[in-house]
Amino acid sequence: MKALVFHGPGQTSWQDVPDPAVKDAADAVVRVDAVTICGTDLHIVKGDVPEVAPGTVLGHEAVGEVVETGGEVRGVRPGDRVLVSCISACGRCGFCRENRYGQCRGGGGWVLGHLIDGTQAEYVRVPFADLSVHPLPAAVPGEDAVLLADIFPTAYEVGVLNGRVRPGDTVVVVGAGPIGLATVATAQLFTPGRIIAVDLAESRLEAARRMGADATVNAAEDPEALVRDLTDGLGADVVVEAVGVPEAFELCTRMVRPGGHVANVGVHGKPAALHLEDLWIKDVTITTGLVDTHSTPLLLRMTAAGRLPAGRELVTHRFELGQMSEAYDVFSRAADTGALKVVLGGPRHDEVRAA
């Protein structure tokens, strides 16, 4: 089969690799119909994730069809159309029993495209299939479903739930990329008083307004002042960091109110200063986290019911599966191309849309 292989920092190629096969009785092999590229994939290509060995097939999000299963798999069977989650879960370790699948110690966690071959390929082997793939309702197109492999559960769990968004809250989302936009969308499920989006790109601020942000501000135009003005000087109840750079995290800690929450979602490759000289007295809660994807079934049901934005709101570019190099180039130059999410591949089944 063809797959995108990582060969070291700055080096990838779309090349022939051996077809995957069932190695463990809990495995499933999925024929990939649609994949997307994550910001974390860009970090890997840059060399920021040294655990990824040269020769690894990249990618951790996909929609496809099950073609083979191991003897212990009960939840899916060949022919089923499924969502491949970015997180694999053994279901037996202590963390999995707490629904903290991202911290799985039984061979799961974030392994696809990280510790084992991933989804940016024509086929992928998925370990622990009963907890790591999800049958797709016919009413959910692949382009919508692939957004539920990572960005929506990440935004919802690590941003909104960890941030303890409540009705009436002022919520600030720093970073209006795909994760930030998904945070804006899912924060609305808790009826906050207002949502403020912060970014440097006007196109992304416009997207945030389409997704439901009540106010937007360019990061270069003193967002702290806007938050002070809108909160009578108090600060935001919840601030979500969705960029992954030190300046963004430090900005978040300056905009949160006493007793508020800072939820860090961004993937950081450099140290960020924690200004305890200012924060120690403010009763601020700071959370970090890797997504667990325990919310994926819920988000799937909400998507099928039309309660979450569809792919047409976030997918800006579409490619054939073999156009990996072009897709990576467009996604990596988002400031120039306006890319939010790119999707490669396409449906191989007739899809039914709910009225």
C-alpha positions in Angstrom: 0.0 0.0 0.0 0.9 3.7 -0.1 1.5 5.7 3.1 3.1 8.9 4.3 6.4 7.9 6.1 8.4 10.1 8.4 12.1 9.9 7.8 13.4 12.4 10.3 12.9 16.2 10.9 11.7 17.8 7.7 11.6 14.6 5.7 8.5 12.7 4.7 7.5 10.7 1.6 4.4 9.1 0.1 5.7 5.6 -0.6 5.1 1.9 -0.8 5.0 0.1 2.5 3.9 -3.4 3.6 0.1 -3.8 4.1 -0.9 -3.9 7.7 -2.2 -7.2 9.2 -3.9 -8.3 12.4 -1.1 -8.8 15.0 -3.2 -9.2 18.1 -6.7 -10.7 18.7 -8.0 -7.2 19.6 -6.9 -5.5 16.3 -8.9 -4.3 13.4 -7.5 -3.4 9.9 -9.3 -0.5 8.4 -9.3 0.6 4.8 -8.9 4.4 4.9 -11.5 6.5 3.1 -10.7 10.0 4.6 -8.0 11.4 6.8 -6.9 14.8 8.0 -3.8 16.5 9.2 -3.3 17.7 12.8 -1.1 20.4 14.1 0.6 17.7 16.1 1.7 16.1 12.8 3.4 19.4 11.9 5.2 19.2 15.3 6.4 15.7 14.4 7.7 16.7 11.0 9.6 19.6 12.6 11.3 17.2 15.0 9.5 18.4 18.1 8.3 14.9 19.1 11.4 12.8 19.3 9.5 9.6 20.3 8.4 9.3 16.7 11.0 7.0 15.0 12.0 7.4 11.4 10.1 4.9 9.3 6.8 5.5 11.1 3.6 6.1 9.1 2.1 9.4 10.3 -1.5 10.3 11.2 -3.9 9.5 14.0 -7.4 10.5 12.5 -9.4 8.6 9.9 -12.7 7.4 8.6 -12.8 4.1 6.8 -14.2 0.5 6.4 -13.2 -2.4 8.5 -11.7 -5.1 6.3 -10.3 -7.6 9.0 -10.7 -8.1 12.7 -9.0 -10.2 15.3 -10.7 -13.0 17.2 -11.5 -11.0 20.3 -13.1 -8.0 18.5 -16.9 -7.9 19.1 -17.9 -4.3 18.5 -17.3 -4.1 14.7 -16.9 -6.5 11.8 -15.7 -6.4 8.2 -17.8 -4.1 6.1 -18.6 -1.6 9.0 -17.9 2.0 8.3 -16.1 3.4 11.3 -14.3 6.4 12.8 -10.8 5.7 13.9 -10.1 7.5 17.2 -6.8 9.4 17.8 -6.5 7.5 21.1 -6.4 3.7 21.6 -7.5 2.2 24.8 -6.7 -1.2 26.3 -9.8 -1.0 28.6 -8.1 -2.9 31.4 -5.5 -0.7 33.0 -6.3 1.7 35.9 -6.4 4.8 33.7 -8.8 3.2 31.2 -11.1 2.1 34.0 -11.3 5.8 34.9 -12.0 6.7 31.3 -8.6 8.4 31.1 -7.7 6.6 27.8 -5.1 9.1 26.9 -3.0 7.8 29.8 -3.5 4.1 29.0 -0.7 2.0 30.4 -1.8 -1.2 28.6 -0.3 -0.5 25.2 -2.8 2.3 24.2 -3.0 6.0 24.5 -1.7 8.1 21.7 0.1 5.4 19.7 -1.2 5.8 16.1 1.3 7.9 14.1 3.4 8.2 17.2 4.6 4.9 18.5 3.1 2.7 15.8 2.1 3.2 12.2 -0.7 5.6 11.7 -3.7 6.5 9.5 -2.2 8.6 6.7 -2.2 5.5 4.5 -4.4 3.4 2.4 -4.9 0.9 5.3 -4.2 1.1 9.0 -4.0 -1.5 11.9 -6.0 -0.2 14.9 -5.2 -1.9 18.2 -7.9 -2.4 20.9 -10.6 -2.0 18.2 -13.6 -2.4 20.5 -12.7 0.9 22.3 -10.7 2.6 19.6 -13.0 2.6 16.6 -16.6 3.8 16.5 -19.4 2.6 14.1 -20.6 5.6 12.1 -24.3 6.5 11.7 -25.3 6.7 8.0 -26.3 10.3 8.6 -22.8 11.4 9.4 -20.7 12.1 6.2 -17.0 11.1 6.4 -15.9 14.7 6.2 -17.8 15.5 9.4 -16.9 12.3 11.2 -13.1 12.7 10.7 -13.3 15.9 12.8 -14.5 13.8 15.7 -11.3 11.7 15.7 -9.4 14.4 17.5 -10.3 18.1 17.3 -13.8 18.0 18.7 -13.1 15.7 21.6 -9.9 17.5 22.4 -11.6 20.9 22.4 -14.6 19.6 24.5 -12.6 17.5 27.0 -9.3 19.4 27.5 -10.7 22.8 26.9 -14.4 23.0 27.9 -14.7 20.3 30.5 -11.3 20.8 32.1 -12.0 24.6 32.1 -15.3 24.0 33.9 -17.3 26.2 31.6 -20.6 27.1 33.3 -23.8 29.1 32.3 -23.1 32.8 32.2 -19.3 32.5 32.2 -17.0 34.8 30.2 -14.9 32.4 28.1 -11.8 33.5 26.3 -10.3 31.2 23.6 -6.7 32.1 22.6 -6.1 30.7 19.2 -8.7 30.4 16.5 -7.3 27.4 14.7 -9.2 24.2 14.4 -9.0 23.3 18.1 -9.9 26.8 19.1 -12.9 26.9 16.8 -14.1 23.6 18.1 -13.7 25.0 21.6 -15.9 27.9 20.6 -18.5 25.5 19.2 -18.6 23.1 22.2 -18.4 25.8 24.9 -21.8 27.0 23.7 -23.3 23.7 24.9 -23.0 25.2 28.4 -24.6 28.6 27.6 -21.7 30.9 28.7 -22.5 34.6 28.9 -20.0 35.5 26.2 -17.2 33.9 24.2 -14.2 35.9 23.1 -11.8 34.6 20.5 -8.2 35.9 20.2 -6.0 35.3 17.1 -3.5 37.1 14.9 -5.3 36.2 11.6 -8.4 38.1 10.6 -9.6 35.1 8.6 -9.6 32.9 11.7 -11.3 35.6 13.7 -14.0 35.7 11.1 -14.3 31.9 11.3 -14.7 32.2 15.1 -17.6 34.6 14.6 -19.2 32.1 12.3 -18.8 29.4 14.9 -20.5 31.6 17.5 -17.9 33.8 19.2 -19.6 36.9 20.6 -16.5 39.1 20.3 -13.1 38.8 18.6 -9.8 40.6 19.0 -6.5 40.5 17.2 -3.8 39.3 19.5 -1.7 42.3 18.5 -4.4 44.8 19.7 -4.4 44.3 23.5 -6.9 41.5 24.2 -6.3 42.0 27.9 -7.8 45.5 27.7 -10.9 44.1 25.9 -11.4 41.4 28.5 -11.0 43.9 31.3 -13.6 46.2 29.7 -16.1 43.4 29.2 -15.7 42.0 32.7 -15.6 45.3 34.7 -11.9 44.7 35.4 -12.4 41.2 36.9 -11.1 38.9 34.1 -12.5 35.9 32.4 -14.0 32.9 34.2 -12.3 30.5 31.8 -9.4 31.0 29.4 -8.5 28.3 27.0 -5.0 28.2 25.5 -5.2 26.7 22.0 -2.0 27.8 20.4 1.0 26.1 22.0 3.5 28.9 22.3 4.8 30.5 25.6 3.4 33.9 24.8 -0.2 32.6 24.4 0.0 30.7 27.7 1.3 33.6 29.6 -1.4 35.8 28.0 -4.0 33.4 29.3 -2.8 33.6 32.9 -3.0 37.4 32.7 -6.6 37.4 31.5 -8.1 34.9 34.0 -10.0 36.2 37.0 -9.3 35.3 40.6 -10.8 31.8 41.1 -10.9 31.2 37.4 -9.6 28.4 35.2 -6.9 28.3 32.6 -7.2 25.2 30.4 -4.2 24.5 28.3 -4.9 22.6 25.1 -2.0 23.7 22.9 1.0 21.4 22.2 4.0 23.2 23.6 7.5 22.6 22.3 9.2 25.3 24.4 9.1 26.2 28.1 6.6 28.8 29.2 6.9 31.0 32.3 4.6 30.4 35.2 4.3 33.7 37.0 3.6 32.5 40.5 4.5 35.9 41.9 1.2 37.1 40.4 -0.8 33.9 40.5 -0.2 32.5 43.9 -2.8 34.7 45.5 -5.5 34.4 42.8 -6.8 30.8 43.5 -6.4 30.1 39.8 -6.7 26.5 38.5 -4.5 25.5 35.6 -5.1 22.3 33.8 -3.3 20.4 31.1 -4.2 17.2 29.3 -4.1 14.8 26.4 -7.5 14.0 25.1 -9.1 10.8 26.3 -11.9 10.6 23.7 -14.4 9.3 26.2 -16.8 11.9 24.8 -16.6 10.6 21.2 -19.9 8.6 21.3 -21.7 11.6 22.7 -20.2 14.0 20.1 -21.1 11.5 17.3 -24.7 11.5 18.4 -24.8 15.3 18.5 -23.3 15.5 15.1 -25.9 13.1 13.7 -28.6 15.2 15.2 -27.1 18.4 13.7 -26.1 19.9 17.0 -22.4 20.4 16.1 -21.0 22.3 13.1 -20.5 20.2 10.0 -17.3 19.8 8.0 -18.3 22.5 5.7 -17.7 25.0 8.5 -14.2 23.9 9.2 -12.9 22.0 6.2 -11.3 24.6 3.8 -9.3 22.3 1.5 -9.8 18.9 0.0 -7.3 16.6 -1.6 -7.0 13.1 -3.0 -5.3 10.7 -0.6 -2.1 10.6 -2.6 -1.7 14.4 -2.5 -0.2 14.3 1.0 2.7 16.6 0.1 0.4 19.3 -1.3 -1.9 19.0 1.7 0.9 19.3 4.2 2.2 22.3 2.4 -1.2 24.1 2.4 -1.9 23.2 6.1 1.6 24.3 7.3 1.2 27.7 5.6 -2.2 28.4 7.1 -1.5 32.1 7.5 -1.1 32.4 3.7 -3.5 29.8 2.5 -6.4 30.3 5.0 -6.4 26.6 5.8 -8.4 25.4 8.8 -8.8 21.7 8.3 -7.7 19.8 5.2 -9.3 16.4 4.3 -7.8 13.8 2.1 -9.7 11.1 0.4 -13.4 10.8 -0.1 -16.5 8.7 0.5 -16.7 5.2 -1.1 -20.3 4.7 0.1 -23.5 6.5 -0.7 -24.1 8.7 2.2 -27.5 9.5 3.7 -28.1 12.9 5.1 -30.8 13.4 7.7 -33.4 15.9 6.8 
